[in-house]
Amino acid sequence: MQTKIVLCTLVIVVALSACRDDSSLEPAVGTVLVDIHDEGFAPETVHVEVGRTVRWTNRSQQPHAISSADFSSGNLFHEWWFEALFEAPGTITYSCSLHATKEGTIVIE
């Protein structure tokens, strides 16, 4: 009986913590934002400073997966996001591995 009470309490605590408003989910200041739509990435080309992050957010109802030689997001469902940190200058092209016609470019300066 006592084990059931402890287990139920634990389940309630976990459920409530999942419902909280967590400001740590907000992008850090200076993060470059890219939206994923059915038509492609917006903006298609972004410029980011060395040491900064790009966050892609899927605004589409269908899943998308960002992929390049340097990173891969896995499947991103509606409103899911993925971030990547860029620590060296250069240009990186990426695409949606589920929809190969969707391409984007990151210019790291």
Residue pairs with C-beta under 8 A, 6 or more apart in sequence:
27 33
27 53
27 55
27 83
28 53
30 49
30 52
30 53
31 52
31 53
31 54
31 55
31 83
32 46
32 47
32 48
32 52
32 53
32 54
32 55
33 54
33 55
33 57
34 41
34 42
34 43
34 46
34 54
34 55
34 56
34 57
34 104
35 41
35 42
35 56
35 57
35 59
36 42
36 56
36 57
36 58
36 59
36 60
36 64
36 66
36 76
36 96
36 102
37 59
37 60
38 60
38 62
40 101
40 102
40 103
40 104
41 56
41 102
41 103
41 104
44 103
44 104
44 105
45 104
45 105
45 106
45 107
46 54
46 104
46 105
46 106
46 107
47 107
47 109
48 54
48 86
48 106
48 107
48 108
48 109
49 108
49 109
50 86
50 87
50 88
50 89
50 108
50 109
51 85
51 86
51 87
52 85
52 86
53 83
53 84
53 85
53 86
54 83
54 84
54 86
54 106
55 81
55 82
55 83
56 66
56 73
56 76
56 81
56 82
56 83
57 79
57 80
57 81
58 64
58 76
58 77
58 78
58 79
58 80
58 81
59 78
59 79
60 78
61 78
63 75
63 76
63 77
63 98
64 75
64 76
64 96
64 98
64 99
64 102
65 72
65 73
65 74
65 75
65 76
65 96
65 97
65 98
66 72
66 73
66 76
66 82
66 94
66 95
66 96
66 97
67 73
67 94
67 95
67 96
67 97
68 92
68 93
68 94
68 95
69 92
70 84
70 92
71 84
71 94
72 97
73 82
74 82
75 98
76 82
86 92
86 106
86 108
88 108
89 108
89 109
90 108
91 105
91 106
91 107
91 108
92 105
92 106
92 108
93 103
93 104
93 105
93 106
94 103
94 104
94 105
94 106
95 102
95 103
95 104
96 102
